[in-house]
């Protein structure tokens, strides 16, 4: 088995994805290790799934930065329960 192209490396503040082929960072800084994103990048490379995972990690990052803000799902749920 060959060397993995994308690997997660610990950096101050979280994890970053290192691209071994071009020898540079790929993507954003992640607080938690993005194992499912790495598996997809090194495996099937499904564009739609990678996009979905990136959106999920960015949403988690926004929510962590602004914990007082409600997510769209929380707002919709609250709107359904209030009548």
Helices and strands as residue ranges (DSSP letters): E 6-11, E 14-19, E 24-30, H 35-42, H 47-65, H 72-81
